[in-house]
Amino acid sequence: MPPVAFIIFSVIMLVFGVLVVVNRNPVASALSLVVSFLGLAALFVSLDAYFVGVVQILVYAGAVMVLFLFIIMLLDLKAEARRKINVVPMIGGCVLTAVLVLQLVSVLNTFEPGKKSLVEAPLDYAAAAAARPAVPEGKSDTIKRDLRENKLPDVRLLGEQLFTKFPFHLQIAGVLLLVSTVGVVILSKRELK
Amino acid sequence: MVTLNAYLLVSGLLFAIGFAGVLLRRNIIIIFMCLELMLSASNLSLVAFSRFNTVNGLPNYNGQILVFFIIAVAAAEVAVGLAIIVALFRARRTTHVEDMNSMKG
């Protein structure tokens, strides 16, 4: 991806990120967050992470933000009335954020491995296809076939890793989702007795 | 061309924006959205590291799998968090954190 596109999508992401914080109306904040996530998904795609980019749009910009908007409308939140601004927390928050950014810049200035550009880390499909283990007779390796055809089988590679190297973690994630579903049902009951 | 540091800087700035939002805003739903922003910022740096550390000419997919799990946990967290906010709103009729200063309401 040329640097122009990188700059455009980074600016979209950061500007709408700032709008999330600045907007007084919660609905406007939520919609800014959707646009910010779209910029982020474009950056994922620029890093050849197509699956993560699509999931970012589907899960965050789709499901999570609909949930947020639904709750905002359910609670019927209006734009906040202007309250007296507490000076001390305000200054403290700004100073802490500035310190974080300064530290980030100073660390990145001395981070030598990070000076590598995308050209210096090219994707090499032929080498990747050659490095794949041989499959038993009668089976075909679709990942290898795609790599030979100079395509990146992103989802297949991710799924292969997920189900061969991290099956236990995947089950834990499943249990976590189940527990959270049960928790939400209990929390949403009318009577919390 | 775009360097790894450029991606890390953008991701750090997004994290800082979310961090500032958590510290400065007083509406609990906005605070929650800013938490999501911070999680996504960490996802961006993970994907950047995964792409720049190539293994056999492919991105290092361990980073993207961690992103996958972070997204799964974040989705669960949003569901539970919003349920808690709704329960809190029923009890107190407010989403302003400064109005929630006593327990057993």
Interface residues (C-beta under 8 A of the other chain):
Chain A: M1 P3 F6 S10 M13 L14 G17 V18 V20 V21 P26 S29 A30 L33 S36 F37 L40 L43 F44 S46 L47 D48 A49 F51 V52 V55 Q56 V59 Y60 A63 V64 L67 F68 I71 I72 L74 L75 L77 E80 R83 P89 M90 G92 G93 C94 L96 T97 L100 V101 L104 V105 L108 F111 P113 G114 K115 K116 S117 L118 V119 A121 P122 L123 D124 Y125 A126 A127 A128 A131 L152 L157 L158 Q161 L162 K165 F166 H169 A173 L176 L177 V179 S180 T181 G183 V184 L187 S188 L192
Chain B: M1 V2 T3 L4 N5 A6 Y7 L8 L9 V10 G12 L13 L14 F15 A16 I17 G18 F19 A20 G21 L23 L24 R25 R26 N27 I29 I30 F32 M33 C34 E36 L37 S40 N43 L44 V47 A48 S50 R51 F52 N53 T54 N56 G57 L58 P59 Y61 N62 Q64 I65 V67 F68 F69 I71 A72 V73 A74 A75 A76 E77 V78 A79 V80 L82 A83 I84 I85 V86 A87 F89 T95 H96
